[in-house]
Amino acid sequence: MKIAGTGSVLPKKVVTNDMLSEFLETSDEWITTRTGVKSRHVISDEKLEDMAIEAANKALENAGMTAAELDFIICSNVVNEYITPQLSCIIQGGIGATCPCIDINCACAGFIFALDVAESHYKAGKVKNVLIVCAEEPTRMTDWTDRRTCVLFGDGAGAAVLTPGDNIKDVKLSSASATDKLWQYRTLQPTPYVNKEEIDVPLQMKGQDVFKFAVKAASKDISRALEASGVSTDEVDHYLLHQANIRIIDTIRHFLGQPEEKFPVNIHDHGNSSSSCCPILLDECNRKGLFKEGDKIVLSAFGAGFVSGAAVLEW
Protein backbone atom coordinates (compact mmCIF):
# COMPACT_ATOMS: atom_id res chain seq x y z
CA MET A 1 0.00 0.00 0.00
CA LYS A 2 0.97 3.65 0.17
CA ILE A 3 0.13 6.58 2.42
CA ALA A 4 -2.18 8.84 0.42
CA GLY A 5 -3.15 11.36 3.11
CA THR A 6 -2.45 12.38 6.70
CA GLY A 7 -4.20 14.37 9.42
CA SER A 8 -3.72 15.29 13.07
CA VAL A 9 -5.35 17.19 15.93
CA LEU A 10 -3.95 18.49 19.22
CA PRO A 11 -5.84 19.73 22.29
CA LYS A 12 -5.87 23.51 22.65
CA LYS A 13 -4.55 23.53 26.24
CA VAL A 14 -0.77 23.91 26.34
CA VAL A 15 0.95 23.07 29.63
CA THR A 16 4.52 24.28 30.03
CA ASN A 17 7.19 22.93 32.36
CA ASP A 18 6.97 26.12 34.39
CA MET A 19 3.26 25.51 34.90
CA LEU A 20 4.03 22.01 36.21
CA SER A 21 6.61 23.41 38.64
CA GLU A 22 3.80 25.33 40.34
CA PHE A 23 2.49 22.11 41.91
CA LEU A 24 5.32 19.60 41.36
CA GLU A 25 8.81 19.51 42.83
CA THR A 26 10.40 20.01 39.44
CA SER A 27 11.67 22.69 37.07
CA ASP A 28 11.94 23.44 33.39
CA GLU A 29 15.64 22.56 33.49
CA TRP A 30 15.02 19.23 35.26
CA ILE A 31 12.38 18.13 32.74
CA THR A 32 14.09 19.47 29.62
CA THR A 33 17.51 17.96 30.30
CA ARG A 34 16.05 14.53 31.08
CA THR A 35 13.32 14.30 28.43
CA GLY A 36 13.55 17.11 25.87
CA VAL A 37 9.97 18.16 26.65
CA LYS A 38 9.30 21.89 27.14
CA SER A 39 5.50 21.81 26.88
CA ARG A 40 2.67 19.47 25.94
CA HIS A 41 -0.94 19.61 24.69
CA VAL A 42 -3.39 18.30 27.31
CA ILE A 43 -7.06 17.48 26.97
CA SER A 44 -9.26 19.89 28.92
CA ASP A 45 -12.80 20.19 27.55
CA GLU A 46 -12.22 18.13 24.39
CA LYS A 47 -13.44 14.58 23.86
CA LEU A 48 -10.91 12.15 22.46
CA GLU A 49 -13.42 10.69 20.01
CA ASP A 50 -14.07 14.15 18.54
CA MET A 51 -10.34 14.69 18.04
CA ALA A 52 -10.06 11.27 16.38
CA ILE A 53 -12.92 12.05 14.00
CA GLU A 54 -11.40 15.43 13.08
CA ALA A 55 -7.99 13.86 12.41
CA ALA A 56 -9.65 11.20 10.25
CA ASN A 57 -11.53 13.81 8.20
CA LYS A 58 -8.32 15.79 7.70
CA ALA A 59 -6.54 12.67 6.43
CA LEU A 60 -9.39 11.87 4.04
CA GLU A 61 -9.38 15.43 2.72
CA ASN A 62 -5.60 15.32 2.28
CA ALA A 63 -5.98 12.06 0.34
CA GLY A 64 -8.80 13.46 -1.82
CA MET A 65 -11.14 10.70 -0.68
CA THR A 66 -14.51 10.30 1.00
CA ALA A 67 -15.38 8.04 3.91
CA ALA A 68 -17.66 6.03 1.62
CA GLU A 69 -14.56 4.78 -0.24
CA LEU A 70 -13.01 3.19 2.86
CA ASP A 71 -12.90 -0.61 3.15
CA PHE A 72 -11.49 -0.82 6.67
CA ILE A 73 -10.79 1.37 9.72
CA ILE A 74 -8.10 0.52 12.28
CA CYS A 75 -7.99 2.55 15.49
CA SER A 76 -5.00 2.38 17.83
CA ASN A 77 -5.91 3.36 21.38
CA VAL A 78 -4.70 2.39 24.86
CA VAL A 79 -7.46 3.91 26.97
CA ASN A 80 -10.43 6.23 26.61
CA GLU A 81 -13.68 6.91 28.43
CA TYR A 82 -15.55 4.22 26.48
CA ILE A 83 -15.16 0.60 27.52
CA THR A 84 -17.54 -0.24 24.69
CA PRO A 85 -18.27 0.43 21.88
CA GLN A 86 -14.83 0.41 20.37
CA LEU A 87 -13.41 3.77 19.41
CA SER A 88 -13.17 2.78 15.74
CA CYS A 89 -16.97 2.34 15.61
CA ILE A 90 -17.44 5.84 16.99
CA ILE A 91 -15.03 7.18 14.37
CA GLN A 92 -16.84 5.23 11.65
CA GLY A 93 -20.15 6.90 12.53
CA GLY A 94 -18.52 10.30 12.98
CA ILE A 95 -17.04 10.38 9.49
CA GLY A 96 -19.98 8.65 7.78
CA ALA A 97 -18.22 5.41 6.82
CA THR A 98 -19.89 1.99 6.60
CA CYS A 99 -16.89 -0.34 6.43
CA PRO A 100 -15.73 -2.82 9.10
CA CYS A 101 -13.51 -1.43 11.85
CA ILE A 102 -11.35 -2.69 14.70
CA ASP A 103 -9.45 -1.31 17.69
CA ILE A 104 -5.94 -2.44 18.59
CA ASN A 105 -3.99 -1.78 21.77
CA CYS A 106 -0.30 -2.07 20.97
CA ALA A 107 0.69 0.81 23.23
CA CYS A 108 2.99 3.40 21.66
CA ALA A 109 3.84 1.10 18.72
CA GLY A 110 0.21 1.04 17.58
CA PHE A 111 0.69 2.95 14.32
CA ILE A 112 3.39 0.53 13.12
CA PHE A 113 1.26 -2.49 14.06
CA ALA A 114 -1.73 -0.92 12.28
CA LEU A 115 0.36 -0.44 9.13
CA ASP A 116 1.20 -4.14 9.21
CA VAL A 117 -2.46 -5.12 9.69
CA ALA A 118 -3.51 -2.89 6.79
CA GLU A 119 -0.76 -4.18 4.50
CA SER A 120 -1.61 -7.79 5.37
CA HIS A 121 -5.30 -7.28 4.61
CA TYR A 122 -4.41 -5.62 1.32
CA LYS A 123 -2.08 -8.45 0.27
CA ALA A 124 -4.85 -10.91 1.13
CA GLY A 125 -7.11 -9.11 -1.34
CA LYS A 126 -9.63 -8.02 1.29
CA VAL A 127 -9.23 -4.23 1.15
CA LYS A 128 -8.11 -1.38 -1.09
CA ASN A 129 -8.51 1.72 1.07
CA VAL A 130 -7.74 1.73 4.80
CA LEU A 131 -7.99 4.48 7.42
CA ILE A 132 -5.66 4.29 10.42
CA VAL A 133 -6.43 6.54 13.39
CA CYS A 134 -4.29 6.72 16.52
CA ALA A 135 -6.08 8.60 19.31
CA GLU A 136 -4.54 8.77 22.76
CA GLU A 137 -4.93 10.57 26.08
CA PRO A 138 -2.06 9.26 28.23
CA THR A 139 -2.33 12.34 30.46
CA ARG A 140 -5.42 10.61 31.91
CA MET A 141 -3.33 7.56 32.85
CA THR A 142 -0.70 9.20 35.02
CA ASP A 143 -0.50 10.35 38.63
CA TRP A 144 -0.16 14.14 38.42
CA THR A 145 1.71 14.20 41.72
CA ASP A 146 4.44 11.92 40.29
CA ARG A 147 7.04 13.94 38.40
CA ARG A 148 8.61 10.78 37.01
CA THR A 149 5.66 10.12 34.70
CA CYS A 150 3.23 13.01 34.31
CA VAL A 151 5.84 15.37 32.82
CA LEU A 152 6.40 12.99 29.88
CA PHE A 153 3.01 12.87 28.23
CA GLY A 154 0.69 14.85 25.99
CA ASP A 155 -2.56 14.03 24.19
CA GLY A 156 -3.45 13.97 20.52
CA ALA A 157 -4.81 12.16 17.48
CA GLY A 158 -3.16 11.33 14.18
CA ALA A 159 -4.50 9.59 11.09
CA ALA A 160 -3.37 8.24 7.74
CA VAL A 161 -5.20 6.95 4.68
CA LEU A 162 -3.65 4.00 2.85
CA THR A 163 -4.43 3.16 -0.76
CA PRO A 164 -3.05 0.66 -3.31
CA GLY A 165 0.62 1.13 -4.12
CA ASP A 166 4.04 -0.34 -3.61
CA ASN A 167 5.35 2.19 -1.12
CA ILE A 168 5.38 0.20 2.11
CA LYS A 169 8.65 -1.62 1.60
CA ASP A 170 8.81 -3.59 4.84
CA VAL A 171 7.43 -3.74 8.37
CA LYS A 172 9.10 -5.53 11.28
CA LEU A 173 7.35 -6.13 14.60
CA SER A 174 8.64 -7.53 17.88
CA SER A 175 7.34 -8.30 21.36
CA ALA A 176 9.04 -9.22 24.62
CA SER A 177 6.83 -9.77 27.66
CA ALA A 178 7.91 -7.46 30.48
CA THR A 179 4.74 -6.51 32.28
CA ASP A 180 6.52 -5.24 35.39
CA LYS A 181 8.41 -2.47 33.58
CA LEU A 182 5.58 -0.28 32.27
CA TRP A 183 2.03 -0.91 33.41
CA GLN A 184 -1.24 0.37 34.83
CA TYR A 185 -4.05 -1.41 36.69
CA ARG A 186 -7.66 -0.31 37.03
CA THR A 187 -10.46 -1.86 39.06
CA LEU A 188 -13.58 -3.18 37.37
CA GLN A 189 -17.16 -3.02 38.55
CA PRO A 190 -17.73 -5.03 41.76
CA THR A 191 -19.83 -8.17 41.94
CA PRO A 192 -21.19 -10.03 44.98
CA TYR A 193 -18.71 -12.83 44.24
CA VAL A 194 -15.35 -11.13 43.83
CA ASN A 195 -13.20 -11.83 46.89
CA LYS A 196 -9.70 -11.27 45.50
CA GLU A 197 -7.70 -8.15 46.25
CA GLU A 198 -8.03 -5.54 43.51
CA ILE A 199 -6.08 -2.33 43.10
CA ASP A 200 -6.32 0.82 41.02
CA VAL A 201 -2.84 2.09 40.14
CA PRO A 202 -1.88 4.90 37.73
CA LEU A 203 0.81 4.40 35.10
CA GLN A 204 4.03 2.99 36.54
CA MET A 205 7.36 3.05 34.72
CA LYS A 206 10.86 1.76 35.37
CA GLY A 207 12.61 4.41 33.34
CA GLN A 208 16.03 2.82 32.92
CA ASP A 209 14.53 -0.50 31.81
CA VAL A 210 12.29 1.26 29.28
CA PHE A 211 15.26 3.27 27.98
CA LYS A 212 17.39 0.15 27.45
CA PHE A 213 14.58 -1.75 25.74
CA ALA A 214 13.66 1.18 23.51
CA VAL A 215 17.18 1.68 22.21
CA LYS A 216 17.87 -2.02 21.69
CA ALA A 217 14.50 -2.88 20.13
CA ALA A 218 14.29 0.16 17.86
CA SER A 219 17.85 -0.26 16.60
CA LYS A 220 17.19 -3.93 15.86
CA ASP A 221 13.80 -3.34 14.19
CA ILE A 222 15.13 -0.56 11.98
CA SER A 223 18.17 -2.60 10.94
CA ARG A 224 16.02 -5.64 10.10
CA ALA A 225 13.48 -3.60 8.13
CA LEU A 226 16.18 -1.79 6.14
CA GLU A 227 17.98 -5.04 5.34
CA ALA A 228 14.74 -6.70 4.19
CA SER A 229 13.88 -3.76 1.95
CA GLY A 230 17.37 -3.44 0.51
CA VAL A 231 17.82 0.13 1.76
CA SER A 232 20.94 1.33 3.55
CA THR A 233 20.88 3.68 6.55
CA ASP A 234 22.48 6.41 4.44
CA GLU A 235 19.78 6.12 1.76
CA VAL A 236 17.02 6.97 4.23
CA ASP A 237 15.92 10.60 3.93
CA HIS A 238 13.86 10.85 7.12
CA TYR A 239 13.74 8.87 10.38
CA LEU A 240 10.48 9.44 12.26
CA LEU A 241 10.89 7.93 15.71
CA HIS A 242 8.47 7.62 18.60
CA GLN A 243 8.67 10.88 20.58
CA ALA A 244 9.21 9.38 24.03
CA ASN A 245 12.49 10.94 25.11
CA ILE A 246 15.04 13.02 23.21
CA ARG A 247 17.90 11.03 24.76
CA ILE A 248 16.43 7.80 23.36
CA ILE A 249 16.11 9.41 19.92
CA ASP A 250 19.69 10.69 20.06
CA THR A 251 21.04 7.29 21.17
CA ILE A 252 19.30 5.51 18.28
CA ARG A 253 20.54 8.18 15.88
CA HIS A 254 24.13 7.67 17.04
CA PHE A 255 23.74 3.90 16.64
CA LEU A 256 22.60 4.42 13.05
CA GLY A 257 25.38 6.93 12.42
CA GLN A 258 23.05 9.47 10.85
CA PRO A 259 22.92 13.29 11.03
CA GLU A 260 20.47 15.13 13.23
CA GLU A 261 18.69 16.78 10.29
CA LYS A 262 17.32 13.39 9.21
CA PHE A 263 15.41 13.11 12.51
CA PRO A 264 12.50 15.57 12.68
CA VAL A 265 11.13 15.91 16.21
CA ASN A 266 8.22 17.57 17.95
CA ILE A 267 8.78 16.20 21.46
CA HIS A 268 9.76 19.64 22.77
CA ASP A 269 6.19 20.96 22.46
CA HIS A 270 4.16 17.73 22.20
CA GLY A 271 5.58 15.25 24.69
CA ASN A 272 4.82 11.55 24.35
CA SER A 273 1.30 11.01 22.97
CA SER A 274 1.62 7.22 22.79
CA SER A 275 0.68 5.66 19.43
CA SER A 276 -0.41 9.01 18.01
CA CYS A 277 3.19 10.31 18.10
CA CYS A 278 4.20 8.80 14.75
CA PRO A 279 1.15 9.82 12.69
CA ILE A 280 1.11 13.32 14.21
CA LEU A 281 4.78 13.81 13.34
CA LEU A 282 4.15 12.30 9.90
CA ASP A 283 1.29 14.71 9.25
CA GLU A 284 3.23 17.76 10.45
CA CYS A 285 6.19 16.87 8.22
CA ASN A 286 3.85 16.23 5.30
CA ARG A 287 2.06 19.56 5.66
CA LYS A 288 5.35 21.44 6.01
CA GLY A 289 6.39 20.01 2.64
CA LEU A 290 9.34 18.14 4.13
CA PHE A 291 8.73 15.02 2.03
CA LYS A 292 9.48 14.78 -1.68
CA GLU A 293 8.18 12.07 -3.99
CA GLY A 294 10.51 9.08 -3.77
CA ASP A 295 11.88 9.99 -0.32
CA LYS A 296 12.64 6.98 1.85
CA ILE A 297 11.16 7.19 5.33
CA VAL A 298 11.68 4.99 8.38
CA LEU A 299 9.08 4.89 11.17
CA SER A 300 9.94 3.34 14.52
CA ALA A 301 8.07 3.05 17.82
CA PHE A 302 8.19 1.10 21.09
CA GLY A 303 5.93 0.78 24.10
CA ALA A 304 4.53 -1.19 27.00
CA GLY A 305 4.44 -4.92 26.62
CA PHE A 306 7.17 -4.54 25.58
CA VAL A 307 6.26 -4.16 21.91
CA SER A 308 8.10 -2.40 19.10
CA GLY A 309 8.10 -2.05 15.34
CA ALA A 310 9.69 -0.32 12.36
CA ALA A 311 8.48 0.37 8.84
CA VAL A 312 10.30 1.44 5.69
CA LEU A 313 8.24 3.60 3.33
CA GLU A 314 8.73 5.38 0.05
CA TRP A 315 6.83 8.65 -0.19
Secondary structure, DSSP 8 states (H G I E B T S, - for coil): -EEEEEEEE--SEEEEHHHHTTTSS--HHHHHHHH--SEEEE-SS--HHHHHHHHHHHHHHHHT--GGG-SEEEEE-S--S-SSS-HHHHHHHHHT--S-EEEE--GGGHHHHHHHHHHHHHHTTS-S-EEEEEEE-GGGTS-TT-TTTGGGB--EEEEEEEESSS-EEEEEEEE---TTTEEEE------TT--S----EEEEE-HHHHHHHHHHHHHHHHHHHHHHHT--GGG-SEEEE--S-HHHHHHHHHHHT--GGG----HHHH-B-GGGHHHHHHHHHHHTT---TT-EEEEEEEETTTEEEEEEEE-
